[in-house]
């Protein structure tokens, strides 16, 4: 059974959701634009740029995903009438 509070209402676009979307889209765009990092230099501890650039995005992506999660959860809590921590 669909949620009665959101039945028939259009999706809500808020600044928090826009920022969350940007946080999720940034790693996707950065890693799909291969020509921007398809090179060997600069090297980092002997590792070509092509490899360490991709590896560096793993913790960056995890952090951005966490930020998006917190923003969306906080907004949902506010919409339901709960207190913000």
PDB file of N, CA, C and O in Angstrom:
ATOM      1  N   UNK A   1       0.838  -1.176   0.000  1.00  0.00           N
ATOM      2  CA  UNK A   1       0.000   0.000   0.000  1.00  0.00           C
ATOM      3  C   UNK A   1       0.887   1.244   0.000  1.00  0.00           C
ATOM      4  O   UNK A   1       1.786   1.361   0.833  1.00  0.00           O
ATOM      5  N   UNK A   2       0.645   2.170  -0.920  1.00  0.00           N
ATOM      6  CA  UNK A   2       1.478   3.373  -0.977  1.00  0.00           C
ATOM      7  C   UNK A   2       1.301   4.255   0.253  1.00  0.00           C
ATOM      8  O   UNK A   2       0.264   4.240   0.915  1.00  0.00           O
ATOM      9  N   UNK A   3       2.325   5.004   0.529  1.00  0.00           N
ATOM     10  CA  UNK A   3       2.318   5.940   1.655  1.00  0.00           C
ATOM     11  C   UNK A   3       1.262   7.022   1.398  1.00  0.00           C
ATOM     12  O   UNK A   3       1.293   7.672   0.354  1.00  0.00           O
ATOM     13  N   UNK A   4       0.343   7.218   2.322  1.00  0.00           N
ATOM     14  CA  UNK A   4      -0.762   8.161   2.144  1.00  0.00           C
ATOM     15  C   UNK A   4      -0.307   9.609   2.193  1.00  0.00           C
ATOM     16  O   UNK A   4      -0.977  10.477   1.635  1.00  0.00           O
ATOM     17  N   UNK A   5       0.815   9.893   2.845  1.00  0.00           N
ATOM     18  CA  UNK A   5       1.268  11.280   2.949  1.00  0.00           C
ATOM     19  C   UNK A   5       1.843  11.798   1.634  1.00  0.00           C
ATOM     20  O   UNK A   5       1.833  13.005   1.392  1.00  0.00           O
ATOM     21  N   UNK A   6       2.345  10.906   0.782  1.00  0.00           N
ATOM     22  CA  UNK A   6       2.944  11.360  -0.471  1.00  0.00           C
ATOM     23  C   UNK A   6       2.121  10.965  -1.687  1.00  0.00           C
ATOM     24  O   UNK A   6       2.557  11.185  -2.817  1.00  0.00           O
ATOM     25  N   UNK A   7       0.939  10.384  -1.485  1.00  0.00           N
ATOM     26  CA  UNK A   7       0.108   9.955  -2.604  1.00  0.00           C
ATOM     27  C   UNK A   7      -0.394  11.159  -3.391  1.00  0.00           C
ATOM     28  O   UNK A   7      -1.009  12.067  -2.832  1.00  0.00           O
ATOM     29  N   UNK A   8      -0.128  11.155  -4.686  1.00  0.00           N
ATOM     30  CA  UNK A   8      -0.616  12.214  -5.547  1.00  0.00           C
ATOM     31  C   UNK A   8       0.173  13.507  -5.501  1.00  0.00           C
ATOM     32  O   UNK A   8      -0.175  14.455  -6.205  1.00  0.00           O
ATOM     33  N   UNK A   9       1.212  13.579  -4.707  1.00  0.00           N
ATOM     34  CA  UNK A   9       2.022  14.797  -4.624  1.00  0.00           C
ATOM     35  C   UNK A   9       3.250  14.652  -5.513  1.00  0.00           C
ATOM     36  O   UNK A   9       3.821  13.565  -5.603  1.00  0.00           O
ATOM     37  N   UNK A  10       3.662  15.731  -6.170  1.00  0.00           N
ATOM     38  CA  UNK A  10       4.876  15.650  -6.983  1.00  0.00           C
ATOM     39  C   UNK A  10       6.114  15.546  -6.088  1.00  0.00           C
ATOM     40  O   UNK A  10       6.060  15.934  -4.922  1.00  0.00           O
ATOM     41  N   UNK A  11       7.221  15.029  -6.615  1.00  0.00           N
ATOM     42  CA  UNK A  11       8.446  14.948  -5.819  1.00  0.00           C
ATOM     43  C   UNK A  11       8.906  16.338  -5.379  1.00  0.00           C
ATOM     44  O   UNK A  11       8.743  17.319  -6.105  1.00  0.00           O
ATOM     45  N   UNK A  12       9.471  16.401  -4.201  1.00  0.00           N
ATOM     46  CA  UNK A  12       9.919  17.679  -3.642  1.00  0.00           C
ATOM     47  C   UNK A  12      11.403  17.848  -3.942  1.00  0.00           C
ATOM     48  O   UNK A  12      12.218  16.981  -3.626  1.00  0.00           O
ATOM     49  N   UNK A  13      11.739  18.975  -4.556  1.00  0.00           N
ATOM     50  CA  UNK A  13      13.134  19.310  -4.820  1.00  0.00           C
ATOM     51  C   UNK A  13      13.537  20.377  -3.816  1.00  0.00           C
ATOM     52  O   UNK A  13      12.999  21.485  -3.809  1.00  0.00           O
ATOM     53  N   UNK A  14      14.491  20.022  -2.970  1.00  0.00           N
ATOM     54  CA  UNK A  14      14.971  20.940  -1.943  1.00  0.00           C
ATOM     55  C   UNK A  14      16.481  21.133  -2.110  1.00  0.00           C
ATOM     56  O   UNK A  14      17.131  20.341  -2.793  1.00  0.00           O
ATOM     57  N   UNK A  15      17.037  22.162  -1.501  1.00  0.00           N
ATOM     58  CA  UNK A  15      18.492  22.350  -1.582  1.00  0.00           C
ATOM     59  C   UNK A  15      19.277  21.140  -1.062  1.00  0.00           C
ATOM     60  O   UNK A  15      20.323  20.800  -1.614  1.00  0.00           O
ATOM     61  N   UNK A  16      18.780  20.492  -0.010  1.00  0.00           N
ATOM     62  CA  UNK A  16      19.468  19.316   0.521  1.00  0.00           C
ATOM     63  C   UNK A  16      19.520  18.192  -0.501  1.00  0.00           C
ATOM     64  O   UNK A  16      20.544  17.525  -0.648  1.00  0.00           O
ATOM     65  N   UNK A  17      18.422  17.985  -1.202  1.00  0.00           N
ATOM     66  CA  UNK A  17      18.389  16.924  -2.213  1.00  0.00           C
ATOM     67  C   UNK A  17      19.245  17.271  -3.420  1.00  0.00           C
ATOM     68  O   UNK A  17      19.836  16.382  -4.033  1.00  0.00           O
ATOM     69  N   UNK A  18      19.321  18.529  -3.765  1.00  0.00           N
ATOM     70  CA  UNK A  18      20.182  18.945  -4.873  1.00  0.00           C
ATOM     71  C   UNK A  18      21.644  18.695  -4.506  1.00  0.00           C
ATOM     72  O   UNK A  18      22.404  18.163  -5.316  1.00  0.00           O
ATOM     73  N   UNK A  19      22.037  19.072  -3.299  1.00  0.00           N
ATOM     74  CA  UNK A  19      23.416  18.839  -2.847  1.00  0.00           C
ATOM     75  C   UNK A  19      23.699  17.346  -2.783  1.00  0.00           C
ATOM     76  O   UNK A  19      24.783  16.911  -3.173  1.00  0.00           O
ATOM     77  N   UNK A  20      22.750  16.551  -2.300  1.00  0.00           N
ATOM     78  CA  UNK A  20      22.926  15.100  -2.248  1.00  0.00           C
ATOM     79  C   UNK A  20      23.104  14.537  -3.656  1.00  0.00           C
ATOM     80  O   UNK A  20      23.940  13.660  -3.871  1.00  0.00           O
ATOM     81  N   UNK A  21      22.335  15.026  -4.600  1.00  0.00           N
ATOM     82  CA  UNK A  21      22.469  14.576  -5.981  1.00  0.00           C
ATOM     83  C   UNK A  21      23.815  14.929  -6.573  1.00  0.00           C
ATOM     84  O   UNK A  21      24.405  14.136  -7.307  1.00  0.00           O
ATOM     85  N   UNK A  22      24.303  16.118  -6.257  1.00  0.00           N
ATOM     86  CA  UNK A  22      25.624  16.523  -6.736  1.00  0.00           C
ATOM     87  C   UNK A  22      26.702  15.645  -6.115  1.00  0.00           C
ATOM     88  O   UNK A  22      27.651  15.248  -6.792  1.00  0.00           O
ATOM     89  N   UNK A  23      26.559  15.343  -4.830  1.00  0.00           N
ATOM     90  CA  UNK A  23      27.521  14.461  -4.150  1.00  0.00           C
ATOM     91  C   UNK A  23      27.571  13.078  -4.803  1.00  0.00           C
ATOM     92  O   UNK A  23      28.636  12.464  -4.875  1.00  0.00           O
ATOM     93  N   UNK A  24      26.441  12.596  -5.269  1.00  0.00           N
ATOM     94  CA  UNK A  24      26.394  11.278  -5.897  1.00  0.00           C
ATOM     95  C   UNK A  24      26.841  11.322  -7.363  1.00  0.00           C
ATOM     96  O   UNK A  24      27.389  10.343  -7.869  1.00  0.00           O
ATOM     97  N   UNK A  25      26.614  12.436  -8.040  1.00  0.00           N
ATOM     98  CA  UNK A  25      26.970  12.537  -9.453  1.00  0.00           C
ATOM     99  C   UNK A  25      28.451  12.853  -9.665  1.00  0.00           C
ATOM    100  O   UNK A  25      29.027  12.461 -10.680  1.00  0.00           O
ATOM    101  N   UNK A  26      29.061  13.549  -8.728  1.00  0.00           N
ATOM    102  CA  UNK A  26      30.454  13.971  -8.885  1.00  0.00           C
ATOM    103  C   UNK A  26      31.418  12.806  -9.149  1.00  0.00           C
ATOM    104  O   UNK A  26      32.184  12.878 -10.110  1.00  0.00           O
ATOM    105  N   UNK A  27      31.417  11.741  -8.342  1.00  0.00           N
ATOM    106  CA  UNK A  27      32.334  10.634  -8.629  1.00  0.00           C
ATOM    107  C   UNK A  27      32.027   9.952  -9.966  1.00  0.00           C
ATOM    108  O   UNK A  27      32.940   9.523 -10.672  1.00  0.00           O
ATOM    109  N   UNK A  28      30.768   9.856 -10.300  1.00  0.00           N
ATOM    110  CA  UNK A  28      30.378   9.231 -11.560  1.00  0.00           C
ATOM    111  C   UNK A  28      30.974   9.988 -12.742  1.00  0.00           C
ATOM    112  O   UNK A  28      31.577   9.391 -13.634  1.00  0.00           O
ATOM    113  N   UNK A  29      30.800  11.299 -12.740  1.00  0.00           N
ATOM    114  CA  UNK A  29      31.324  12.126 -13.828  1.00  0.00           C
ATOM    115  C   UNK A  29      32.850  12.090 -13.830  1.00  0.00           C
ATOM    116  O   UNK A  29      33.463  11.968 -14.891  1.00  0.00           O
ATOM    117  N   UNK A  30      33.464  12.195 -12.663  1.00  0.00           N
ATOM    118  CA  UNK A  30      34.924  12.237 -12.572  1.00  0.00           C
ATOM    119  C   UNK A  30      35.563  10.955 -13.085  1.00  0.00           C
ATOM    120  O   UNK A  30      36.633  10.997 -13.692  1.00  0.00           O
ATOM    121  N   UNK A  31      34.924   9.829 -12.851  1.00  0.00           N
ATOM    122  CA  UNK A  31      35.514   8.560 -13.274  1.00  0.00           C
ATOM    123  C   UNK A  31      35.095   8.141 -14.679  1.00  0.00           C
ATOM    124  O   UNK A  31      35.802   7.358 -15.313  1.00  0.00           O
ATOM    125  N   UNK A  32      33.985   8.630 -15.178  1.00  0.00           N
ATOM    126  CA  UNK A  32      33.594   8.304 -16.556  1.00  0.00           C
ATOM    127  C   UNK A  32      34.306   9.174 -17.586  1.00  0.00           C
ATOM    128  O   UNK A  32      34.353   8.818 -18.763  1.00  0.00           O
ATOM    129  N   UNK A  33      34.853  10.294 -17.167  1.00  0.00           N
ATOM    130  CA  UNK A  33      35.599  11.185 -18.052  1.00  0.00           C
ATOM    131  C   UNK A  33      37.055  10.721 -18.081  1.00  0.00           C
ATOM    132  O   UNK A  33      37.943  11.377 -17.535  1.00  0.00           O
ATOM    133  N   UNK A  34      37.279   9.590 -18.722  1.00  0.00           N
ATOM    134  CA  UNK A  34      38.571   8.911 -18.690  1.00  0.00           C
ATOM    135  C   UNK A  34      39.682   9.737 -19.319  1.00  0.00           C
ATOM    136  O   UNK A  34      40.817   9.694 -18.845  1.00  0.00           O
ATOM    137  N   UNK A  35      39.389  10.473 -20.355  1.00  0.00           N
ATOM    138  CA  UNK A  35      40.447  11.240 -21.021  1.00  0.00           C
ATOM    139  C   UNK A  35      41.093  12.281 -20.104  1.00  0.00           C
ATOM    140  O   UNK A  35      42.199  12.746 -20.382  1.00  0.00           O
ATOM    141  N   UNK A  36      40.415  12.650 -19.015  1.00  0.00           N
ATOM    142  CA  UNK A  36      40.989  13.634 -18.096  1.00  0.00           C
ATOM    143  C   UNK A  36      42.099  13.047 -17.221  1.00  0.00           C
ATOM    144  O   UNK A  36      42.917  13.792 -16.682  1.00  0.00           O
ATOM    145  N   UNK A  37      42.134  11.731 -17.076  1.00  0.00           N
ATOM    146  CA  UNK A  37      43.162  11.116 -16.227  1.00  0.00           C
ATOM    147  C   UNK A  37      43.895   9.961 -16.909  1.00  0.00           C
ATOM    148  O   UNK A  37      44.603   9.212 -16.236  1.00  0.00           O
ATOM    149  N   UNK A  38      43.749   9.799 -18.202  1.00  0.00           N
ATOM    150  CA  UNK A  38      44.413   8.719 -18.930  1.00  0.00           C
ATOM    151  C   UNK A  38      45.842   9.129 -19.299  1.00  0.00           C
ATOM    152  O   UNK A  38      46.150   9.401 -20.460  1.00  0.00           O
ATOM    153  N   UNK A  39      46.689   9.165 -18.295  1.00  0.00           N
ATOM    154  CA  UNK A  39      48.099   9.514 -18.509  1.00  0.00           C
ATOM    155  C   UNK A  39      48.940   8.857 -17.418  1.00  0.00           C
ATOM    156  O   UNK A  39      48.408   8.362 -16.424  1.00  0.00           O
ATOM    157  N   UNK A  40      50.229   8.858 -17.609  1.00  0.00           N
ATOM    158  CA  UNK A  40      51.127   8.198 -16.657  1.00  0.00           C
ATOM    159  C   UNK A  40      51.678   9.130 -15.590  1.00  0.00           C
ATOM    160  O   UNK A  40      52.015   8.685 -14.493  1.00  0.00           O
ATOM    161  N   UNK A  41      51.772  10.412 -15.900  1.00  0.00           N
ATOM    162  CA  UNK A  41      52.356  11.341 -14.936  1.00  0.00           C
ATOM    163  C   UNK A  41      51.281  12.268 -14.406  1.00  0.00           C
ATOM    164  O   UNK A  41      50.320  12.522 -15.132  1.00  0.00           O
ATOM    165  N   UNK A  42      51.371  12.779 -13.223  1.00  0.00           N
ATOM    166  CA  UNK A  42      52.446  12.587 -12.253  1.00  0.00           C
ATOM    167  C   UNK A  42      52.327  11.240 -11.534  1.00  0.00           C
ATOM    168  O   UNK A  42      51.231  10.718 -11.329  1.00  0.00           O
ATOM    169  N   UNK A  43      53.457  10.709 -11.170  1.00  0.00           N
ATOM    170  CA  UNK A  43      53.484   9.438 -10.433  1.00  0.00           C
ATOM    171  C   UNK A  43      53.434   9.731  -8.937  1.00  0.00           C
ATOM    172  O   UNK A  43      53.936  10.752  -8.468  1.00  0.00           O
ATOM    173  N   UNK A  44      52.825   8.822  -8.210  1.00  0.00           N
ATOM    174  CA  UNK A  44      52.749   8.924  -6.747  1.00  0.00           C
ATOM    175  C   UNK A  44      53.289   7.627  -6.176  1.00  0.00           C
ATOM    176  O   UNK A  44      52.701   6.567  -6.390  1.00  0.00           O
ATOM    177  N   UNK A  45      54.383   7.692  -5.462  1.00  0.00           N
ATOM    178  CA  UNK A  45      55.137   6.550  -4.923  1.00  0.00           C
ATOM    179  C   UNK A  45      55.300   5.444  -5.974  1.00  0.00           C
ATOM    180  O   UNK A  45      55.148   4.257  -5.683  1.00  0.00           O
ATOM    181  N   UNK A  46      55.613   5.872  -7.201  1.00  0.00           N
ATOM    182  CA  UNK A  46      55.872   4.942  -8.290  1.00  0.00           C
ATOM    183  C   UNK A  46      54.640   4.447  -9.032  1.00  0.00           C
ATOM    184  O   UNK A  46      54.763   3.679  -9.987  1.00  0.00           O
ATOM    185  N   UNK A  47      53.453   4.873  -8.609  1.00  0.00           N
ATOM    186  CA  UNK A  47      52.211   4.422  -9.242  1.00  0.00           C
ATOM    187  C   UNK A  47      51.796   5.465 -10.278  1.00  0.00           C
ATOM    188  O   UNK A  47      51.713   6.651  -9.959  1.00  0.00           O
ATOM    189  N   UNK A  48      51.533   5.034 -11.523  1.00  0.00           N
ATOM    190  CA  UNK A  48      51.095   5.985 -12.547  1.00  0.00           C
ATOM    191  C   UNK A  48      49.800   6.687 -12.154  1.00  0.00           C
ATOM    192  O   UNK A  48      48.971   6.130 -11.434  1.00  0.00           O
ATOM    193  N   UNK A  49      49.639   7.913 -12.637  1.00  0.00           N
ATOM    194  CA  UNK A  49      48.481   8.742 -12.316  1.00  0.00           C
ATOM    195  C   UNK A  49      47.167   8.031 -12.606  1.00  0.00           C
ATOM    196  O   UNK A  49      46.225   8.125 -11.820  1.00  0.00           O
ATOM    197  N   UNK A  50      47.096   7.317 -13.731  1.00  0.00           N
ATOM    198  CA  UNK A  50      45.870   6.624 -14.129  1.00  0.00           C
ATOM    199  C   UNK A  50      45.334   5.735 -13.000  1.00  0.00           C
ATOM    200  O   UNK A  50      44.127   5.689 -12.763  1.00  0.00           O
ATOM    201  N   UNK A  51      46.224   5.039 -12.313  1.00  0.00           N
ATOM    202  CA  UNK A  51      45.792   4.117 -11.264  1.00  0.00           C
ATOM    203  C   UNK A  51      45.519   4.813  -9.936  1.00  0.00           C
ATOM    204  O   UNK A  51      44.493   4.559  -9.305  1.00  0.00           O
ATOM    205  N   UNK A  52      46.427   5.690  -9.505  1.00  0.00           N
ATOM    206  CA  UNK A  52      46.215   6.286  -8.180  1.00  0.00           C
ATOM    207  C   UNK A  52      45.059   7.268  -8.177  1.00  0.00           C
ATOM    208  O   UNK A  52      44.438   7.479  -7.136  1.00  0.00           O
ATOM    209  N   UNK A  53      44.757   7.869  -9.309  1.00  0.00           N
ATOM    210  CA  UNK A  53      43.593   8.753  -9.399  1.00  0.00           C
ATOM    211  C   UNK A  53      42.306   7.972  -9.116  1.00  0.00           C
ATOM    212  O   UNK A  53      41.449   8.422  -8.355  1.00  0.00           O
ATOM    213  N   UNK A  54      42.186   6.799  -9.737  1.00  0.00           N
ATOM    214  CA  UNK A  54      40.992   5.972  -9.517  1.00  0.00           C
ATOM    215  C   UNK A  54      40.916   5.453  -8.079  1.00  0.00           C
ATOM    216  O   UNK A  54      39.845   5.426  -7.474  1.00  0.00           O
ATOM    217  N   UNK A  55      42.038   5.053  -7.557  1.00  0.00           N
ATOM    218  CA  UNK A  55      42.070   4.545  -6.181  1.00  0.00           C
ATOM    219  C   UNK A  55      41.743   5.665  -5.193  1.00  0.00           C
ATOM    220  O   UNK A  55      41.084   5.422  -4.183  1.00  0.00           O
ATOM    221  N   UNK A  56      42.193   6.883  -5.473  1.00  0.00           N
ATOM    222  CA  UNK A  56      41.911   8.018  -4.583  1.00  0.00           C
ATOM    223  C   UNK A  56      40.413   8.293  -4.508  1.00  0.00           C
ATOM    224  O   UNK A  56      39.929   8.798  -3.495  1.00  0.00           O
ATOM    225  N   UNK A  57      39.679   7.971  -5.557  1.00  0.00           N
ATOM    226  CA  UNK A  57      38.242   8.228  -5.562  1.00  0.00           C
ATOM    227  C   UNK A  57      37.458   7.266  -4.675  1.00  0.00           C
ATOM    228  O   UNK A  57      36.294   7.539  -4.381  1.00  0.00           O
ATOM    229  N   UNK A  58      38.034   6.173  -4.242  1.00  0.00           N
ATOM    230  CA  UNK A  58      37.303   5.233  -3.377  1.00  0.00           C
ATOM    231  C   UNK A  58      36.920   5.889  -2.049  1.00  0.00           C
ATOM    232  O   UNK A  58      35.734   5.893  -1.721  1.00  0.00           O
ATOM    233  N   UNK A  59      37.854   6.445  -1.263  1.00  0.00           N
ATOM    234  CA  UNK A  59      37.435   7.105  -0.020  1.00  0.00           C
ATOM    235  C   UNK A  59      36.653   8.399  -0.269  1.00  0.00           C
ATOM    236  O   UNK A  59      35.779   8.762   0.519  1.00  0.00           O
ATOM    237  N   UNK A  60      36.972   9.091  -1.369  1.00  0.00           N
ATOM    238  CA  UNK A  60      36.226  10.317  -1.689  1.00  0.00           C
ATOM    239  C   UNK A  60      34.766   9.973  -1.956  1.00  0.00           C
ATOM    240  O   UNK A  60      33.866  10.649  -1.458  1.00  0.00           O
ATOM    241  N   UNK A  61      34.530   8.921  -2.741  1.00  0.00           N
ATOM    242  CA  UNK A  61      33.165   8.494  -3.051  1.00  0.00           C
ATOM    243  C   UNK A  61      32.430   8.036  -1.805  1.00  0.00           C
ATOM    244  O   UNK A  61      31.250   8.341  -1.633  1.00  0.00           O
ATOM    245  N   UNK A  62      33.116   7.305  -0.935  1.00  0.00           N
ATOM    246  CA  UNK A  62      32.482   6.864   0.311  1.00  0.00           C
ATOM    247  C   UNK A  62      32.068   8.063   1.157  1.00  0.00           C
ATOM    248  O   UNK A  62      30.979   8.072   1.730  1.00  0.00           O
ATOM    249  N   UNK A  63      32.921   9.064   1.238  1.00  0.00           N
ATOM    250  CA  UNK A  63      32.614  10.265   2.010  1.00  0.00           C
ATOM    251  C   UNK A  63      31.440  11.031   1.404  1.00  0.00           C
ATOM    252  O   UNK A  63      30.543  11.463   2.128  1.00  0.00           O
ATOM    253  N   UNK A  64      31.440  11.200   0.087  1.00  0.00           N
ATOM    254  CA  UNK A  64      30.351  11.912  -0.572  1.00  0.00           C
ATOM    255  C   UNK A  64      29.024  11.160  -0.454  1.00  0.00           C
ATOM    256  O   UNK A  64      27.969  11.778  -0.311  1.00  0.00           O
ATOM    257  N   UNK A  65      29.077   9.839  -0.512  1.00  0.00           N
ATOM    258  CA  UNK A  65      27.862   9.034  -0.341  1.00  0.00           C
ATOM    259  C   UNK A  65      27.323   9.181   1.077  1.00  0.00           C
ATOM    260  O   UNK A  65      26.111   9.273   1.269  1.00  0.00           O
ATOM    261  N   UNK A  66      28.204   9.203   2.066  1.00  0.00           N
ATOM    262  CA  UNK A  66      27.782   9.396   3.450  1.00  0.00           C
ATOM    263  C   UNK A  66      27.143  10.771   3.641  1.00  0.00           C
ATOM    264  O   UNK A  66      26.129  10.900   4.327  1.00  0.00           O
ATOM    265  N   UNK A  67      27.737  11.787   3.038  1.00  0.00           N
ATOM    266  CA  UNK A  67      27.178  13.138   3.135  1.00  0.00           C
ATOM    267  C   UNK A  67      25.785  13.178   2.523  1.00  0.00           C
ATOM    268  O   UNK A  67      24.871  13.766   3.100  1.00  0.00           O
ATOM    269  N   UNK A  68      25.615  12.557   1.359  1.00  0.00           N
ATOM    270  CA  UNK A  68      24.301  12.519   0.710  1.00  0.00           C
ATOM    271  C   UNK A  68      23.289  11.783   1.589  1.00  0.00           C
ATOM    272  O   UNK A  68      22.142  12.216   1.707  1.00  0.00           O
ATOM    273  N   UNK A  69      23.700  10.685   2.200  1.00  0.00           N
ATOM    274  CA  UNK A  69      22.832   9.914   3.084  1.00  0.00           C
ATOM    275  C   UNK A  69      22.379  10.760   4.270  1.00  0.00           C
ATOM    276  O   UNK A  69      21.194  10.782   4.603  1.00  0.00           O
ATOM    277  N   UNK A  70      23.319  11.453   4.905  1.00  0.00           N
ATOM    278  CA  UNK A  70      22.989  12.280   6.071  1.00  0.00           C
ATOM    279  C   UNK A  70      22.031  13.407   5.683  1.00  0.00           C
ATOM    280  O   UNK A  70      21.081  13.689   6.413  1.00  0.00           O
ATOM    281  N   UNK A  71      22.270  14.043   4.557  1.00  0.00           N
ATOM    282  CA  UNK A  71      21.395  15.132   4.121  1.00  0.00           C
ATOM    283  C   UNK A  71      19.973  14.655   3.866  1.00  0.00           C
ATOM    284  O   UNK A  71      19.015  15.306   4.284  1.00  0.00           O
ATOM    285  N   UNK A  72      19.830  13.530   3.188  1.00  0.00           N
ATOM    286  CA  UNK A  72      18.494  13.013   2.874  1.00  0.00           C
ATOM    287  C   UNK A  72      17.796  12.530   4.138  1.00  0.00           C
ATOM    288  O   UNK A  72      16.605  12.785   4.320  1.00  0.00           O
ATOM    289  N   UNK A  73      18.515  11.841   5.009  1.00  0.00           N
ATOM    290  CA  UNK A  73      17.906  11.363   6.263  1.00  0.00           C
ATOM    291  C   UNK A  73      17.461  12.533   7.144  1.00  0.00           C
ATOM    292  O   UNK A  73      16.387  12.480   7.742  1.00  0.00           O
ATOM    293  N   UNK A  74      18.271  13.579   7.228  1.00  0.00           N
ATOM    294  CA  UNK A  74      17.921  14.745   8.031  1.00  0.00           C
ATOM    295  C   UNK A  74      16.663  15.407   7.477  1.00  0.00           C
ATOM    296  O   UNK A  74      15.780  15.806   8.236  1.00  0.00           O
ATOM    297  N   UNK A  75      16.587  15.521   6.177  1.00  0.00           N
ATOM    298  CA  UNK A  75      15.410  16.127   5.568  1.00  0.00           C
ATOM    299  C   UNK A  75      14.156  15.277   5.798  1.00  0.00           C
ATOM    300  O   UNK A  75      13.084  15.812   6.082  1.00  0.00           O
ATOM    301  N   UNK A  76      14.290  13.977   5.678  1.00  0.00           N
ATOM    302  CA  UNK A  76      13.142  13.096   5.926  1.00  0.00           C
ATOM    303  C   UNK A  76      12.670  13.206   7.379  1.00  0.00           C
ATOM    304  O   UNK A  76      11.469  13.206   7.649  1.00  0.00           O
ATOM    305  N   UNK A  77      13.617  13.298   8.302  1.00  0.00           N
ATOM    306  CA  UNK A  77      13.274  13.439   9.716  1.00  0.00           C
ATOM    307  C   UNK A  77      12.526  14.749   9.954  1.00  0.00           C
ATOM    308  O   UNK A  77      11.559  14.780  10.714  1.00  0.00           O
ATOM    309  N   UNK A  78      12.965  15.821   9.313  1.00  0.00           N
ATOM    310  CA  UNK A  78      12.301  17.119   9.457  1.00  0.00           C
ATOM    311  C   UNK A  78      10.902  17.063   8.861  1.00  0.00           C
ATOM    312  O   UNK A  78       9.959  17.586   9.454  1.00  0.00           O
ATOM    313  N   UNK A  79      10.756  16.444   7.710  1.00  0.00           N
ATOM    314  CA  UNK A  79       9.440  16.342   7.057  1.00  0.00           C
ATOM    315  C   UNK A  79       8.452  15.546   7.899  1.00  0.00           C
ATOM    316  O   UNK A  79       7.252  15.817   7.863  1.00  0.00           O
ATOM    317  N   UNK A  80       8.936  14.583   8.644  1.00  0.00           N
ATOM    318  CA  UNK A  80       8.053  13.786   9.500  1.00  0.00           C
ATOM    319  C   UNK A  80       7.785  14.451  10.834  1.00  0.00           C
ATOM    320  O   UNK A  80       6.993  13.943  11.627  1.00  0.00           O
ATOM    321  N   UNK A  81       8.423  15.566  11.096  1.00  0.00           N
ATOM    322  CA  UNK A  81       8.184  16.312  12.315  1.00  0.00           C
ATOM    323  C   UNK A  81       9.124  15.998  13.444  1.00  0.00           C
ATOM    324  O   UNK A  81       8.865  16.399  14.579  1.00  0.00           O
ATOM    325  N   UNK A  82      10.202  15.300  13.183  1.00  0.00           N
ATOM    326  CA  UNK A  82      11.168  14.967  14.225  1.00  0.00           C
ATOM    327  C   UNK A  82      12.162  16.078  14.440  1.00  0.00           C
ATOM    328  O   UNK A  82      12.240  17.021  13.653  1.00  0.00           O
ATOM    329  N   UNK A  83      12.920  15.963  15.507  1.00  0.00           N
ATOM    330  CA  UNK A  83      13.934  16.966  15.843  1.00  0.00           C
ATOM    331  C   UNK A  83      15.215  16.661  15.088  1.00  0.00           C
ATOM    332  O   UNK A  83      15.501  15.502  14.790  1.00  0.00           O
ATOM    333  N   UNK A  84      15.987  17.692  14.778  1.00  0.00           N
ATOM    334  CA  UNK A  84      17.267  17.545  14.126  1.00  0.00           C
ATOM    335  C   UNK A  84      18.328  17.388  15.201  1.00  0.00           C
ATOM    336  O   UNK A  84      18.346  18.138  16.178  1.00  0.00           O
ATOM    337  N   UNK A  85      19.213  16.412  15.022  1.00  0.00           N
ATOM    338  CA  UNK A  85      20.280  16.204  16.010  1.00  0.00           C
ATOM    339  C   UNK A  85      21.459  17.063  15.725  1.00  0.00           C
ATOM    340  O   UNK A  85      22.448  17.016  16.456  1.00  0.00           O
TER     341      UNK A  85
END
